[in-house]
Amino acid sequence: MASSTISTLFNALFDRDRRSAIEKCASIADIRLLAHKNVPQVIFDFVDGGAGGEITLRNNQADFERISLLPQCLVDVSAQDTRTHYAGQRYDLPFYFGPAGLIRVVGNGGELSAVAAAGRAGVPYTISTSSSYSIEEIAAVASGPLWFQLYLWRNQQVVSNLIERAAMVGCEALVLTVDVPLNANRLRDLRNGMSIPPKVSVSTALDSLRRPRWLKDILSGEPIGFRNFMGIAEGNSALSQSEFINKELANLAASWQDLRQLREKWQKRIYIKGILTAHDAEMAIACGVDGIIVSNHGGRQLDSVPSAISALPEIVRVVNGRCDVILDGGVRSGIDVVKALCLGASAVSLARPWVFGVAAAGEAGASRVIDILTIELRQTLALLGAPAVSALGPQLARFPSGWLSQPER
Ligand SMILES: Cc1cc2nc3c(=O)[nH]c(=O)nc-3n(C[C@H](O)[C@H](O)[C@H](O)COP(=O)(O)O)c2cc1C
């Protein structure tokens, strides 16, 4: 009795504290800092870090600074219409939540908090194959559009099982991630012993003890794992699911033929995620995709590839309206969203921002991310002299000419 009263009091105090802290966050950068405070360094690094020397990770954000906006004065901007058309539908906002796996590690309800926040704002949420909750568990709390992210697994039965389940819960699109033939070395994770199950060192243990709220979340419920593979991987432990993923994920033989086969199996929309060149964009269109997600996996796979935003203009040019082109990587503000749309993106995909939001304050944190981006987006439209997202275009932005292989506008 006494212990349950203490626990209720403890939760109430933490919740009040958390709500006021998230309300004070004025930018995505503030939310990232709050997330950093809430979780141990090993978890923060897992989200924040990238592969190799993190060159691509840094450039994903830094290259946004190389774009200038060219304002138009004395335009009636009283509407600031943020509605956008992509994936065959009209959405209220030009951004959505892209896939991020294993997010229960940040606490605060992980993916379940994010999908709830996305649903309330009418923003699509992409369920990751490697999410810590299953497709069905995530769909059960969703109230908005759902997409499902898939890898080209070696095992076709696993692919069929996953896409049937995604269809059953009403996923509207498949996002096929093609930049993970194997997992790249993420040095922060290797040094920190970040794995499933984690390799706990004395310093990690002490760091965790300093965050009782996070620790309580992590220790309650089932051990953290990849729950899409319950009943598929041998044994139901987190370790067996993780070993199964590592074995099945390493499909070094995946080819465009696999995409053609997938196209035959899945009748709804397919978006290919991880495209950085005009050549691969052409190949993807020839295989019948409905959209190209220009992405380098947030700098978490091959290091030294171009930033996503610098690869965008050339892909927009060759695609020439034949399908959607979505920008994924480095977006941290409403101004970034506007820049990507000016350079021809149909919409923008987010990952770390919503993960930091959840780490900072659960569902309220993910909602705050959407609110901040929306406020900044509307403000940028007004200041730029663009009455609507649909009015954005290359006339309103200047970017380095080297980003187009044929420098014409
Ligand atoms: C913690 C974390 C987990 C991720 N998990 C997946 C995943 O399971 N599948 C996938 O296709 N991409 C995954 N990504 C990559 C994101 O979808 C996205 O491509 C990238 O993070 C975009 O950059 P941003 O974080 O700067 O928005 C993950 C990214 C992070 C940060």
The ligand as a MOL file (V3000), in Angstrom:
LIG
                    3D

  0  0  0     0  0            999 V3000
M  V30 BEGIN CTAB
M  V30 COUNTS 31 33 0 0 0
M  V30 BEGIN ATOM
M  V30 1 C 17.6240 5.2050 -33.6450 0
M  V30 2 C 17.3670 5.0420 -35.1090 0
M  V30 3 C 16.8410 3.8580 -35.5930 0
M  V30 4 C 16.6030 3.7090 -36.9550 0
M  V30 5 N 16.0150 2.5520 -37.4040 0
M  V30 6 C 15.7190 2.4330 -38.7230 0
M  V30 7 C 15.0370 1.2860 -39.2030 0
M  V30 8 O 14.7050 0.3950 -38.4460 0
M  V30 9 N 14.7880 1.2210 -40.5460 0
M  V30 10 C 15.1430 2.2060 -41.4170 0
M  V30 11 O 14.8910 2.1030 -42.6100 0
M  V30 12 N 15.7760 3.3200 -40.9680 0
M  V30 13 C 16.0550 3.4590 -39.6610 0
M  V30 14 N 16.6820 4.5820 -39.2100 0
M  V30 15 C 17.0290 5.6570 -40.1760 0
M  V30 16 C 15.9110 6.6850 -40.2680 0
M  V30 17 O 14.7360 6.1460 -40.8130 0
M  V30 18 C 16.3230 7.8610 -41.1720 0
M  V30 19 O 16.7380 7.3880 -42.4250 0
M  V30 20 C 17.3950 8.7510 -40.6350 0
M  V30 21 O 17.5610 8.6970 -39.2420 0
M  V30 22 C 17.0480 10.1670 -41.1180 0
M  V30 23 O 17.8080 11.1150 -40.5670 0
M  V30 24 P 17.3430 12.0400 -39.3150 0
M  V30 25 O 17.4710 11.1510 -38.1330 0
M  V30 26 O 18.3600 13.1080 -39.4190 0
M  V30 27 O 15.9280 12.5310 -39.5330 0
M  V30 28 C 16.9270 4.7570 -37.8550 0
M  V30 29 C 17.4540 5.9530 -37.3560 0
M  V30 30 C 17.6730 6.0990 -35.9970 0
M  V30 31 C 18.2300 7.4110 -35.4970 0
M  V30 END ATOM
M  V30 BEGIN BOND
M  V30 1 1 1 2
M  V30 2 1 2 3
M  V30 3 2 2 30
M  V30 4 2 3 4
M  V30 5 1 4 5
M  V30 6 1 4 28
M  V30 7 2 5 6
M  V30 8 1 6 7
M  V30 9 1 6 13
M  V30 10 2 7 8
M  V30 11 1 7 9
M  V30 12 1 9 10
M  V30 13 2 10 11
M  V30 14 1 10 12
M  V30 15 2 12 13
M  V30 16 1 13 14
M  V30 17 1 14 15
M  V30 18 1 14 28
M  V30 19 1 15 16
M  V30 20 1 16 17
M  V30 21 1 16 18
M  V30 22 1 18 19
M  V30 23 1 18 20
M  V30 24 1 20 21
M  V30 25 1 20 22
M  V30 26 1 22 23
M  V30 27 1 23 24
M  V30 28 2 24 25
M  V30 29 1 24 26
M  V30 30 1 24 27
M  V30 31 2 28 29
M  V30 32 1 29 30
M  V30 33 1 30 31
M  V30 END BOND
M  V30 END CTAB
M  END
